[in-house]
Amino acid sequence: MNKYIKKVKSQEDKLYNKVLFLSRNKLFYIKFGLKDTFQNRINLIFLHISFLFIRTKQKNEQLIYKEFDQKLFDYTFKKIELNMREVGCSDMTVNKKMKFMINMFYNILLDSEKYAQKNIKNKNSYLLKYLSQNNDKKSPINIALVEYFDTYQAFCFDLSSDSVLNGDLNFHYK
């Protein structure tokens, strides 16, 4: 009987999966020259989610958006923790890394709030503070990466808060 019951995806699950899809885009590793590491992938998720958090916070102080942000935060870290356990990390390692990642997320979120006011050089420094490049593709300014996040940020800020709440994140980069 249970196998016929359709599982309804939560709003957080829907949005998280779309952010995960964006963060796993091959262009980060091929075109932008980022290293394909666990930490880079996590930080890409954090960067994408941070602009969504800023968007919902920007124009809405309503309880529903605060609750959604908290649910998305909890869901994101729950999924990361489960993935770490699946690859065989011990309880002590998971706990230690989760504390580090939560701090990293808050740093990214705080830095992302000032992203629009930065010039290209400062945006590049900000992004490369959290994302590591391949040695063979290192350049002083990764313009393509900055352009991607400029476009993504503009896209997020053009979304209605209800679109974020519904998980309607249909971002496509050239």
Steps between C-alpha positions, in 0.01 A plus 500: 500500500778746591678461169202659325501810719669781317765676704449873491823695487531777750575852383843479661576173322395643165713813542797311643500260205496789254789667682683168506448468124641852446797430725593182316512669160807388304578855396637572850770240446557534126439864406568667837792274594387409851628188675243224527523448875244430769560839663465689170171324429370584847610863467329527162178383666552759774564779248187416305282472810638817657365718218159338545508568875594861436215527251234378739641708784530810284131571454324277745497502875196273502512192718436261209827602329701481821362153565576394143858626526545306822353184346726537194803555724415191710425291193825600327716409796306179559568393139871591531528304823328196345735514200803513727375197692434314174863539394610353833590795721491419870271679745790709638613600152147589391439713810830681461447566128139610551608769748758619248245501217239691697759769575602502135138541391447797731820662372384451140155635583642813666743560212225441243289781646763747375566326168315750278703794630836339421707563188618213277831460682332483842230263371773276363687507831180421685415202279855361503507536878249213508572316173833353399620497140702241313867592497515490119201737462586756769470854383512825695134569423255228406266727302277215383432392860420857605266540200320178593433616856411852383239345272381258769468776759302719260277201421438434870419861574252508211314198640192558705527376856214262430700349212781425743252361749352272232841382381460661158869543428546465125837665453683430175845637427621529143 
